[in-house]
Amino acid sequence: MSNYAVFGHPIAHSLSPRIHALFGEQTGIALRYDAIDSPPAEFRTRLAEFAAAGGRGINVTMPLKQDAFRLSAHVSDFARRVGAVNTMSRREDAGWNGDNTDGAGLIRDLTGRPALDLRSRRSLLLGAGGAARAAAHALLDAGIGELVIVNRTAERAESLVDDIGIPGLVHARYWADLRECGGFDLVVNATSSGVTRESLDLPFNLVTSRALCYDLSYGAAAFGFLAWARAAHAGKALDGLGMLIEQAAESFQLWHGTRPETDPVYEQLRGELPLRATD
């Protein structure tokens, strides 16, 4: 039986072990998949211990994605563009291969379940960390219109915009100036506000009537943002459960050579996770 895991800090809340167990049952692939808590300072050591124990692949979540990029001996083109890794595969004596399935997972979820046409949508991205970087590149690859990136630390948003390098299409704005930014057809929350239980204090006029508001977090961590989106009368408000499952399926395919069916897993977990704090 092959060993796999998800690394993060904190990590006890992660649904990844459950998702990969369901994928394994569905495909008939025997595997062990654990959740390993690792503060950033200990990630290198714990990753080496996992490899020495026969670990074949890992997923990486906050706050380790950029550390995973630096620890990868080889990285995919998309991971190199993003500068963050969320999936690592062991290459025997060649070290770890780093990839990023977050972008593909996001686009598959957005264009699949809500059947969203992303082309030319004026979009707002909140956050500039590892998940935000993957979201920005994936959305631009999918053909969105103008992308505005806002982060509480403005320098990080500006750095991401500079790294993307499309000045006519991608812009950084200050958080305090959001009220003057106009309406958006897509608002993506890639901050950790739900996990840390911080208020984003967003104006309602960011949302057009057809807007999709999407939180990369899922379950209770997305409650605050989704409540704001509904109060702003967004056309749709979704959490990131679908993205989590889709990116996991991409990782599963990298490791095992087959892509599992995601809809049955989504329906099962969606039925167990409330969409609202009152559900």
Beta strands, then each sheet from edge to edge (+ up, - down):
strand 1: 2-8
strand 2: 31-37
strand 3: 55-60
strand 4: 74-75
strand 5: 87-90
strand 6: 96-99
strand 7: 123-126
strand 8: 147-150
strand 9: 170-173
strand 10: 184-189
strand 11: 207-215
strand 12: 236-238
sheet 1: 2+ 1+ 3+ 5- 6+ 4+
sheet 2: 9+ 8+ 7+ 10+ 11+ 12+
end
